Amino acid sequence: MEQGDSDAPRLTVIGTGYLGATHAICMAVLGFEVLGVDADPEKIERLAAGEAPIFEPGLPELLTKALDSGRLRFTTSHAEAGEFGDVHFLCVGTPQLPGSDAADLSYVESAVRSLAPHLRRRSLVVGKSTVPVGTAQRLTGLVQDLAPAGTDVELAWNPEFLREGFGVDDTMHPDRLVFGVASDWAHERLRAAFKPVLDQGTPVIRTDLATAELVKVAANSFLATKISYINAMAEVCEAVGADIKDLADSLALDDRIGGKFLRPGLGFGGGCLPKDIRAFAHRAEEIGVGQAVSFLRQVDDINRRRRARTVDLVREVLGGTVAGKRIAAWGAAFKPNSDDIRDAPALDVAHTLHGLGGDVRVYDPAALGNARRAFPDLRYGDGAFEVAEDADVVVLLTEWSVFREVEPEALAEVVGHRRIVDGRHALDAARWRKAGWEYRALGRS
């Protein structure tokens, strides 16, 4: 697509968190005129100054490129967005409601109520947020009731499939696009809004609104099930003295199963999988098909149990008590290449060990700022070796490459005892044991 292409729609992106910022920046780099919108003036000022709001590899450089091109701007004004945009992407969060498994849709509804009164011509509103099935149909009525253009404004759903740490590549080179639309016009508008991506040969699924809403939660539920399945097998291995790594490696060679998301360990966290499977199960119960996905409750339970079992393993390694022991916690983010600590198993384990009286010191290459704000009672350090000084045990909780690359002989020079608990099955057990370390991981003798 060439800059200035008369057929190219102008895009707005409502919400500039992880999803919205990544989408706005990447679409501008792909050649579109983009206006990012957020109610938080400080966030808008930081983005306009070239400061990426999240840790995401490659995003700061693309933000600079997009701003320099003149194709990307930011505002707090929904009136400006309504006047500017032809296609409006809703990218606000849908967190879990406090005290409930349901999704909190207040941010989505607020975005629609703020934008719709300024839609005075034919335009398309596109939801990208993960929402309970049926939300799009309800929002269609809301936006058309509030918009001066009425039924000339249509609503579509285009679920996102971003993996944190790979968000730029997943936006610019997705493995598929799903277009939930109610008309041919909406479909053509979406195709125009993704033309540079489609020109790469990206597969497109055209479907209805409800199916598009279901795709994301169905995918996340499948992945969560796969993770919890291998962790359930780890518990079986522990009971009989089998080795979960060898079991997982054997399953991965079956092309019907594959090895992705089959790594045993501490389990999943973050802002998507945990809350999405809970909201999916909750919505299924609301529409009378709760039994069909009741297994997701067990998937969630298995995942939660991994954290407690990791704490138990650390306690066992320390001879039955955590109190007074110095513990190096490697990792705070829920996954590597991210600073996201939402529902992070790493910090949950670290905080639990602290609560049991352990002298816990945490290091993470990217998430220390967020961790300090969320858990100010924990101690933190500036490096893997620094937090491991005189440690009674080192616990790997997030599988950053910097931890995998540590030389066990070098680390032995600073710790108090050569004990390591690999919460992510990320280390070479034989190598660490050869260097004189007591190596432990769930599901392995």
N, C-alpha and C positions, 0 to 999 in steps of 0.2 A: 504494500500500500504506500503510495506516495503522499508526503505531507501536502495538505491542501486538496486532497481528493474530494470532489464535491459529493460523492456517494458515501463518504465515510461519516457515520454519525458522531456527534460530539457526546462525550461520556461524562457522567458524574458518578462519583463513588461516595456513597453516604456511609460514614464510619471509617475512621483511619486507624484502626487497631491492626493486629497482625494481618488479617485477611484483606482489609480495605487498603492499607498502605501498600502492601505487596501488589495488589491488583491495579491500583491507580498508577504506581510507578512503572510497572511492566507494560501496561497498555500505552502509556505515553512513550516509552522507549520503542514500542512497536509502531508508533506513528500517529496515534490518535491524539486529539485535543481532549485533555482530561481536567476536570475540576474535582478536587477532593474536598469533602465536606465533613465537618465534625463540630459538635457543640462545645468542645473543649478548646478555648482560645490558645492556651499554652501549647497544646499538642500541635495546633495549626501553625503557630509561630515557629516551633522547632522544625517541623517538616519544611516550611517555606525557607528556613535558613539552611536547609540541607542536612538536618540531623534525623537519622532514621530512628523511629520510636522503639525498635526491637532489635535484638541480635539475630541477624539472618544473613548468612554468607552471600556476598555479592550485592546485597540491597543498598548499602550506602553509596557504592560507586554508581549504581543505576539511578539512584535519586539525584545525584549530582548531574548525571547526563541528561535526565529528563527535565530538570529545572533549567539547565543551560540551553536546552533546545527551545524553550519557551512554550512547549506544549503542555506543561503541567503547572497548575496553580492550585492554591488551597484557600478555603474560605469557611466562615462560620454561618454564612447566609444561605438559607434554603430558598429565599426569593431569587438570589443570584443563580442558584442551581437550577431552579425551575425555568428561568429565562434562558440559561445556557444550554442545557442538555437535551439530547434527543433520546438517549438511553440512560436510565438511572439505575445503577447497581446498589442494592441494599446489602451492606457488608457489616452490619452491627452484630454484636454478640448476643447469644442466647444461652446464658449460663443456667445452672441448675437453681431452681427456686430454693431459698433457705427453708429448711424443714420439710422439703418435699422432693420427690424424684422428678417432678414435672419440670419442663423447660420454662424459663422466665422470658416471656415474649414482650415485655414492656418496652424494651429498646427498639424492637422491630416496629411495634405499633406506634411508638413515639416518632420514629423516623418517617413513617408513612403519613402520620397526622401533621408533621412539620412540612413535608415536601408537597403533599397533594394539593393544598390550596393555591400553590404557585404553578400548577400545571395547566396552562391556558391553551395548549395546542396538542396535536396528536403526538403522543410519546409512549415509550415503553418503560415500565418499571420492572426490574429484574431482581428477584430475590436470590442471594447466594448463601445466606445464613442457613444453618441447620435448624429446621423447625419441625414440629409434630405434623403428621399428615393431616390435611384439612385446613391448614393455616392459609395457604395461598388462595383458596376459594373464598375464605372470609375476608382476606385483605383486598381481593378484587372488588368486592362490594364496597369496602371502606374507601378505597382510593377513588373509585368512580363517583361515590357520593360526595366526596370532599373536593374533587378537582373541578375547576370551572369548565374544563374541556369534557367532563362527564365520561361517556363511554368511548370517547376517542382516545382515552388513556387505557392501555391494556397492561396486564400483569403477566409475567412469565417467571419460571423458576429455573435457575442454572446452578446446581449445587457445586460447591468447591470440593476439591480433593487434594488440598495442599498438605504435604508432609513438612512439618517444621524442620528446618535445616536444609530443605530442598525446595523451599517455596518459590524461588525465582524460576528454577527449571520447570517446576510443575505448572507454573502460570504460563510460561512462554512456550513450553513443549509438553503439553499434557498428554496422557495416554488415551484420553477420550474426553468429549464434551457431551453433556446431557442438556437438552433443551426441552423444558416442559412448557408447552405453549397451548393457547386456545384458538389460534388462527394462523393462516398462512402468512399474514402480514407480520405477526410477532416473530414467526420463524425466520423470515427474511431479514428482519431488523437484527435479530441475534446473529445471523450469519454475517451480516455486514459489520457488526460489532466485534466479530472474531475473525475477520477475513485473513489477516496475516497468519494466524494460527491454523486456520483451515487450509490455507495454501500449502502448508507443510504436509498435508495428507492426514491430519488428525481425524479419527473416526467420530462421527456424530450420531447420537441417539436422539431422535425426535419422539417425544412422548407427551402425555398429559401432565397436568400440574401435580396430581397426587403421586404419580409414579416418580416424577422428578424429586419430590420431597422425600420419598422413601429410599431412593438410591443411596444417599449418603449414610443414613442410619443403618441401612442393610449392610453396606460395605463395612462400616465400623464395627457392627455387631459380629460379622463373620471374622474379622481380624481379631477382635477381642476374644472370641470363642477359641480361635486357634492358639492364642497365647495362653489362655487359661487351661486349655486341654493339655499342652505340654507341661505346664506347671502341676497339673493334677497327676500326670504320669511321674513327675519328679517325686511327689509324695509317695507314690507306689514304690518307686525305686528305693527310696530311703527305708521303707518297711522291709524290703527283701534283700537289701545290699547290692542292688543293681546300679548301673551307671547311666544317668540321664543323658549325658552328652553323647555317649555311644548310641543310645536309643534314638535320640533326636537326629543324629547324623544318618542313621539307617533309614529313618522315616523320610528324611529330606531327599534321599536318592530315588524315592518312589515319585515318578513324575505326576501322579495323580494328587500328590500331597504337596511336594515342594518344600524348600527349606526356609522361605521367607516367613517371618513371624513365628518361627518354631524354635526360637532360642529360649531355653528355660531360664528362670532367674527371679528377680524381684517383682516382675509384673509391669503392667502398663499404668500410666498416669497421664497428666496433661489436661488440656482444656477440651478435648474432644471425646475420646473413647469412653472414659468413665461416665460423664454426664449424658452422652448420647445413648448408651445402652440403657441407662436408667430411665431417661425420658421416653425411649422407644417402648420399653416394657410398660411404663405408666400410661402412655397413649393407647397401647394395645388393649389394656384393661378398660379404658374409657369407652372404646368402640366395640367392646364385647368379644375380643379375640385374645385375651390375656394368656390363655392356656397355650396358644400357639408359640409364644415366645417366653414362656415361663422359665425355660432353661437359661435365659439371660440373667436371672437372679442368681443362679448357681455360678455362672461365669463371673459375675461380680463378686460373689462371696469367695471364690477361689482366689481371685486377684487380690482382694483385701487381705486374705490370710497369708499371702507371701510375705508381707511386711512383718507380721508378727513372728513368722517362722524364721525370718532372717535375724530378727532380734534374738530369738531363742538360740540360733546357731552361734551368734557372737557371744552370748552368755556362756554357752557350752565351751567354746574355745577358751574363754577366760576362767574356766574352772568353776563355773556355776554362779558367779556374781559379777555384776558390772560396776557396782559402786566403787569409786576411788580409782578406777582403771582409766588410763589415758588411751583414747580411741581416735584414730585418724579416719575421718569420713571423706572419702574421695568422691565428690559429686554432689550437686544440689539440684540441677535442672532435671526435668523428668526424662530427658533424652539428650544425647550429645548434639552439638552444633545448634544449641538453643539456649536462651536465657529464661525460658518459661518454667516457672515453678508451680504452676497450678496443679494441685493434687499430685505433687511430685513424691513418688515412693522414697527417693533418697532422703529428702528432708524429713519425711514422716519417720523413717527409721532413725535418723540422727537425733531428732527431737525426743523420740521415745527412749533412746539410750541415755540422753541427757537427763530425762525425767527419772531414770533408774539410778541416777547418781554418777554416771560416767562423766569423765572429763573429755568432752567431745570437741574436736576441732575440725572445721569443715573447710574444704577448698574446692572451688569450681572455676574453670577457665572463663566463664561468661556470666554466671547467674549470681555472683556474690552480692551485688547491689540489691537485687530482688529478694534474695535470701535474708540479708540483714534486716530489710524492712519488715519481712513477714515473721522472722524468728530472731528478734533482737537478743534473746537470752542465750543463744548459741555463740560459741567462739569461732572465729574465722581466721584463716591464714592466707598468705599470698602465693603459696606454691605447694605442690604435692609433697615435697621433701620437708618443707617447713612444718606442716601440720603433722607429719609423721615422726618428728623428732621425739625420741624417748617413748614412742607409742608402745602400748602393750599389744595392740592389734590394729592392723590397717583394714578398713572395710571399703571395698570398691562398690559404689552405689550408682554411678552413672558412667557408661562405657566410653568416655572421651578417649581419643587416640593418645593423648599425652599420658594417660594412665597405663594404657596397654603397652606403651613403648618404654616404660620404666625398667631399668636393669635391676633385677632382684639383688645382685651382688652389691650394687651401689646403695640401694635402699637399706640393705642390712647394716651399713655403716652408721645409720642415724637412728634406727628404731631401738626401743628397749628390748623387744622380743620379736623373733621372726615368726609372726603369725599373720596370715592374711585370709580374709573372708571375701570371696569373689561373688558378689551379689548379682553379677550379670553374666557369669560364665564367659568373661572376656579375655581371661589370661590363660597362658599355657601352663597347665597344672604341673606337668612333668618338669618343665624348666624351673619353676619356682621351688619345687620339692628338691630338685638336684642342687639348688643353691642353699639348701638347709632350712627352707621355710616350711612351716606347717600350713598347708594350703587346704581350705575348706570351701565347699559350695553346696547349696541345696541340691539334693538328688545324687550326690557323689560321695562315695565312702572315703 
